[in-house]
Amino acid sequence: MELDDELEPEIGPGGDMVSSMISQVVIPRLCKLIEGGALDPYSIRHIRRMIDIAEQVEASIEQEGVRFQVLIFHYLSP
């Protein structure tokens, strides 16, 4: 086994590092920002931007992922 193999980060279930990073870093950060009040549900600009972000995240990871489901249904559902 080479030293380089030991230093590589873990890859997500689909074998995609980007998908893994989004589900492990980006989604939890979005949830914390929303919990902290960064999203104004009465602002059309905020809602449109959040929809854009959710669509970009959805395109990058599995839609059935637990963290994505938490983001959509817990934080963005009426």
C-alpha positions as a printed NumPy array, in Angstrom:
array([[  0.   ,   0.   ,   0.   ],
       [  1.311,   3.399,  -0.957],
       [  1.38 ,   6.398,   1.331],
       [ -0.811,   8.405,  -1.089],
       [ -3.652,   5.881,  -0.69 ],
       [ -3.69 ,   6.433,   3.06 ],
       [ -3.973,  10.229,   2.747],
       [ -6.951,  10.291,   0.397],
       [-10.238,  11.416,   2.005],
       [-13.182,   9.059,   2.238],
       [-15.485,   9.027,  -0.74 ],
       [-19.273,   8.982,  -0.47 ],
       [-21.508,   5.995,  -1.144],
       [-21.76 ,   6.843,  -4.834],
       [-17.976,   7.163,  -5.124],
       [-18.218,  10.915,  -5.633],
       [-16.181,  13.188,  -3.379],
       [-18.224,  16.277,  -4.321],
       [-21.428,  14.538,  -3.286],
       [-19.846,  13.47 ,  -0.025],
       [-18.6  ,  16.994,   0.752],
       [-21.96 ,  18.568,  -0.006],
       [-23.85 ,  16.158,   2.226],
       [-21.301,  16.317,   5.067],
       [-20.406,  20.023,   5.   ],
       [-22.719,  22.184,   2.895],
       [-26.1  ,  20.828,   3.998],
       [-25.332,  20.927,   7.749],
       [-24.043,  24.501,   7.303],
       [-27.222,  25.519,   5.462],
       [-29.307,  24.013,   8.257],
       [-27.361,  25.962,  10.901],
       [-27.755,  29.201,   8.938],
       [-31.501,  28.664,   8.607],
       [-31.79 ,  27.795,  12.321],
       [-29.893,  30.997,  13.125],
       [-32.415,  33.123,  11.274],
       [-30.584,  33.725,   7.996],
       [-33.709,  32.843,   5.999],
       [-36.611,  35.273,   6.035],
       [-39.642,  33.205,   4.963],
       [-41.501,  36.4  ,   4.019],
       [-38.787,  37.631,   1.652],
       [-39.3  ,  36.672,  -1.988],
       [-35.583,  37.243,  -2.625],
       [-34.604,  34.85 ,   0.196],
       [-37.053,  32.168,  -0.911],
       [-35.979,  32.344,  -4.562],
       [-32.326,  32.116,  -3.542],
       [-33.036,  29.177,  -1.232],
       [-34.872,  27.377,  -4.032],
       [-31.862,  27.939,  -6.307],
       [-29.515,  26.565,  -3.652],
       [-31.759,  23.561,  -2.975],
       [-31.907,  22.773,  -6.702],
       [-28.117,  22.958,  -6.983],
       [-27.66 ,  20.702,  -3.961],
       [-30.276,  18.297,  -5.321],
       [-28.422,  18.086,  -8.652],
       [-25.149,  17.311,  -6.869],
       [-26.23 ,  14.585,  -4.452],
       [-28.707,  11.759,  -4.143],
       [-32.226,  13.049,  -3.581],
       [-32.918,  10.16 ,  -1.217],
       [-30.069,  11.195,   1.073],
       [-31.126,  11.702,   4.676],
       [-29.483,  15.105,   5.049],
       [-31.07 ,  16.426,   1.873],
       [-34.484,  15.196,   3.046],
       [-33.976,  16.936,   6.405],
       [-33.058,  20.184,   4.64 ],
       [-36.078,  20.102,   2.357],
       [-38.79 ,  18.79 ,   4.645],
       [-37.757,  20.208,   8.013],
       [-36.448,  23.629,   7.058],
       [-38.122,  24.461,   3.748],
       [-41.607,  22.984,   4.064],
       [-44.469,  25.275,   4.991]])
